[in-house]
């Protein structure tokens, strides 16, 4: 997916006929497919959570020179290649105060792969201080700020699930049909966002609440407008919602 103004818009996906996360081979096939379609030069950086770390995966990204910021678990072992001493990842960030970050400008070995290490003590979604440790191929000073963009995938998931399209309510079981449904929802997600953004800017701005956030998301705003056009024969829209489905 690509992050854009608070939302991660899906570009490619693979349906897995199993429980749990993807393995490194499945992830590399997806990245290779992306590169064939769009080219490696358009990848600014790749971010991923703690479930997506492994020797083969990091080795693949290093070999392809794809800039990445991957979060690792606090108890991972790291090796100083000069002293050959092993240390737990959390120990490198001992003493950090809330909101502080620390960047190491020297390489460590993680499962045999050379990586840079950065970290920060930040509040998680529940407001609890949590150590966030990141590995990368280069530019470790940008790790914490860039990794913050990952939260936008949660906005996407929320819109596709409970706060918009309710995709989890489907009773489909065939994996190919689920894949087609997901593809349609991905297109509808982008459509709803563009419609909501246009209406917010050009027709009527979304109400801003006291805490400074919008009363509803741009996706929800656009989805409501599309629903009105499709389901209410007497509704008179201020603009053509279908023009956003065209590239011209």
C-alpha positions as CSV (number, residue, x, y, z in Angstrom):
1,X,0.0,0.0,0.0
2,X,0.9,3.7,-0.3
3,X,0.4,6.1,2.6
4,X,-1.4,9.4,1.6
5,X,-2.8,12.0,3.9
6,X,-3.6,9.7,6.8
7,X,-4.7,6.6,4.9
8,X,-2.8,3.7,3.5
9,X,-4.3,2.8,0.2
10,X,-3.9,-0.9,-0.8
11,X,-2.1,-1.4,-4.1
12,X,-1.4,-5.1,-4.1
13,X,-2.4,-8.0,-1.8
14,X,-2.3,-11.8,-1.6
15,X,-4.9,-14.0,-0.1
16,X,-3.4,-16.6,2.2
17,X,-5.2,-19.9,2.6
18,X,-4.0,-20.3,6.2
19,X,-4.1,-18.8,9.6
20,X,-1.4,-16.4,10.9
21,X,1.0,-14.1,9.0
22,X,2.8,-14.3,5.7
23,X,6.2,-15.9,5.6
24,X,9.3,-14.3,4.0
25,X,8.8,-16.0,0.6
26,X,5.2,-14.7,0.4
27,X,6.3,-11.2,1.2
28,X,9.2,-11.2,-1.3
29,X,6.9,-12.4,-4.0
30,X,4.6,-9.5,-3.3
31,X,7.5,-7.0,-3.3
32,X,8.9,-8.5,-6.6
33,X,5.4,-8.1,-8.1
34,X,5.3,-4.5,-7.0
35,X,8.7,-3.8,-8.5
36,X,7.7,-5.4,-11.8
37,X,4.7,-3.1,-12.0
38,X,6.0,0.1,-10.6
39,X,9.8,-0.1,-10.4
40,X,12.0,-0.2,-7.3
41,X,12.9,3.5,-7.7
42,X,9.4,4.6,-6.5
43,X,9.8,2.9,-3.1
44,X,10.8,5.6,-0.6
45,X,10.8,3.1,2.3
46,X,9.0,0.1,3.6
47,X,7.6,-0.1,7.1
48,X,6.4,-3.2,9.0
49,X,5.5,-4.3,12.5
50,X,7.2,-6.9,14.7
51,X,5.4,-9.8,13.1
52,X,7.4,-9.2,9.9
53,X,11.0,-9.7,10.8
54,X,13.3,-12.6,10.0
55,X,16.8,-13.3,8.6
56,X,15.7,-14.2,5.1
57,X,13.3,-11.2,4.9
58,X,16.0,-8.7,6.1
59,X,18.6,-10.3,3.8
60,X,16.3,-9.9,0.8
61,X,15.6,-6.2,1.6
62,X,19.4,-5.5,2.1
63,X,20.3,-7.3,-1.1
64,X,17.7,-5.4,-3.1
65,X,18.8,-2.1,-1.5
66,X,15.2,-1.4,-0.5
67,X,15.1,1.2,2.3
68,X,13.1,-0.2,5.2
69,X,12.2,0.4,8.9
70,X,11.1,-2.7,10.6
71,X,10.1,-2.9,14.3
72,X,11.7,-5.7,16.3
73,X,10.9,-7.3,19.6
74,X,12.7,-6.0,22.7
75,X,14.2,-9.3,23.5
76,X,16.0,-9.9,20.2
77,X,19.7,-10.5,20.4
78,X,22.0,-8.1,18.6
79,X,25.8,-8.6,18.1
80,X,28.4,-5.9,18.1
81,X,30.6,-7.0,15.1
82,X,33.7,-5.3,16.5
83,X,33.6,-6.7,20.1
84,X,31.6,-9.8,19.2
85,X,29.5,-9.2,22.3
86,X,25.8,-10.0,22.2
87,X,23.2,-7.7,23.8
88,X,19.4,-7.7,24.1
89,X,17.8,-5.0,22.0
90,X,16.1,-3.3,25.0
91,X,19.5,-2.9,26.8
92,X,20.7,-0.5,24.1
93,X,17.8,1.9,25.0
94,X,18.0,1.7,28.7
95,X,17.4,5.0,30.4
96,X,15.3,6.6,27.7
97,X,12.7,9.1,29.0
98,X,9.2,9.3,27.5
99,X,9.3,11.0,24.1
100,X,13.1,10.5,23.8
101,X,14.7,8.6,20.9
102,X,18.2,7.2,20.5
103,X,20.0,6.5,17.2
104,X,23.1,4.3,16.8
105,X,25.4,5.3,13.9
106,X,27.2,1.9,13.9
107,X,26.1,-1.4,12.5
108,X,24.9,-4.4,14.5
109,X,24.3,-7.9,13.5
110,X,20.8,-9.3,13.7
111,X,20.7,-13.0,12.9
112,X,23.7,-12.6,10.7
113,X,22.5,-9.5,8.8
114,X,24.0,-6.0,9.3
115,X,21.5,-3.4,10.4
116,X,21.3,0.0,12.0
117,X,19.3,0.4,15.2
118,X,17.1,3.3,16.4
119,X,14.5,3.5,19.1
120,X,12.2,5.7,21.1
121,X,10.0,5.4,24.2
122,X,6.5,6.4,23.1
123,X,2.9,5.9,24.2
124,X,1.1,3.1,22.5
125,X,-2.6,3.2,21.4
126,X,-3.6,2.5,25.0
127,X,-1.6,5.5,26.3
128,X,1.0,3.2,28.0
129,X,4.7,4.0,27.5
130,X,6.3,1.4,25.2
131,X,9.8,1.0,23.8
132,X,9.8,1.0,20.0
133,X,13.0,-0.5,18.5
134,X,13.6,-0.3,14.7
135,X,16.1,-1.7,12.4
136,X,17.0,-0.3,9.0
137,X,19.4,-0.5,6.0
138,X,20.4,3.2,6.0
139,X,19.3,6.6,7.4
140,X,18.7,5.4,11.0
141,X,18.1,9.1,12.0
142,X,14.8,9.0,10.0
143,X,13.6,5.7,11.5
144,X,11.3,6.8,14.2
145,X,9.7,9.6,12.2
146,X,9.2,7.4,9.1
147,X,7.8,4.5,11.1
148,X,5.1,6.7,12.5
149,X,3.5,6.6,9.0
150,X,2.6,2.9,9.6
151,X,-0.4,3.9,11.7
152,X,-2.2,4.9,8.5
153,X,-2.7,1.2,7.7
154,X,-4.9,1.1,10.7
155,X,-7.1,3.8,9.2
156,X,-7.4,1.7,6.1
157,X,-8.4,-1.4,8.1
158,X,-10.9,0.6,10.1
159,X,-12.5,2.0,7.0
160,X,-12.7,-1.4,5.3
161,X,-14.1,-3.1,8.4
162,X,-16.3,-1.5,11.1
163,X,-16.2,2.2,10.0
164,X,-17.3,2.0,6.4
165,X,-17.5,-1.1,4.2
166,X,-18.0,-3.8,6.9
167,X,-16.1,-6.3,4.8
168,X,-15.9,-8.8,7.6
169,X,-19.7,-9.3,7.4
170,X,-19.4,-11.2,4.2
171,X,-20.4,-14.8,4.2
172,X,-18.2,-15.7,1.3
173,X,-15.9,-18.7,1.9
174,X,-14.2,-19.3,-1.5
175,X,-10.8,-17.6,-1.4
176,X,-11.0,-16.4,-5.0
177,X,-14.4,-14.7,-4.4
178,X,-13.0,-13.1,-1.3
179,X,-10.1,-11.8,-3.3
180,X,-12.4,-10.2,-5.9
181,X,-14.5,-8.7,-3.1
182,X,-11.4,-7.3,-1.4
183,X,-10.2,-5.8,-4.7
184,X,-13.6,-4.1,-5.2
185,X,-13.5,-2.7,-1.7
186,X,-10.0,-1.3,-2.3
187,X,-11.3,0.6,-5.4
188,X,-14.3,1.8,-3.5
189,X,-12.1,3.0,-0.6
190,X,-10.1,5.2,-3.0
191,X,-13.3,6.4,-4.6
192,X,-15.0,7.3,-1.3
193,X,-11.9,9.1,-0.1
194,X,-11.7,11.3,-3.3
195,X,-15.4,12.1,-3.1
196,X,-15.1,12.9,0.6
197,X,-12.1,15.1,0.1
198,X,-13.7,17.0,-2.8
199,X,-16.9,17.6,-0.8
200,X,-15.0,18.7,2.3
201,X,-13.0,21.3,0.3
202,X,-15.5,22.5,-2.3
203,X,-19.0,21.9,-0.9
204,X,-19.2,21.7,2.9
205,X,-16.4,21.2,5.3
206,X,-16.6,18.4,7.9
207,X,-17.3,19.8,11.4
208,X,-14.2,20.0,13.6
209,X,-14.7,18.8,17.1
210,X,-13.3,20.4,20.3
211,X,-10.3,18.2,20.3
212,X,-9.4,19.3,16.8
213,X,-10.4,16.2,14.9
214,X,-13.0,15.8,12.2
215,X,-16.5,14.6,13.3
216,X,-16.2,11.9,10.6
217,X,-13.5,10.7,8.3
218,X,-13.1,11.7,4.7
219,X,-13.8,8.2,3.6
220,X,-17.1,8.0,5.6
221,X,-18.0,11.5,4.3
222,X,-17.5,10.3,0.7
223,X,-19.2,7.0,1.3
224,X,-22.3,8.8,2.6
225,X,-22.4,11.0,-0.5
226,X,-22.0,8.0,-2.9
227,X,-24.8,6.2,-1.0
228,X,-27.1,9.2,-1.3
229,X,-26.5,9.3,-5.1
230,X,-27.1,5.6,-5.6
231,X,-30.0,5.0,-3.1
232,X,-32.0,8.3,-3.0
233,X,-33.6,9.0,-6.4
234,X,-34.6,12.5,-5.3
235,X,-31.2,13.5,-4.0
236,X,-29.6,16.4,-5.9
237,X,-25.8,16.2,-5.6
238,X,-23.6,19.3,-5.9
239,X,-21.1,17.5,-8.1
240,X,-20.7,14.3,-10.2
241,X,-19.3,11.5,-7.9
242,X,-18.7,9.2,-10.8
243,X,-16.0,11.5,-12.4
244,X,-13.6,10.3,-9.7
245,X,-13.7,6.8,-11.2
246,X,-12.1,8.1,-14.4
247,X,-8.4,8.8,-14.9
248,X,-9.3,11.5,-17.5
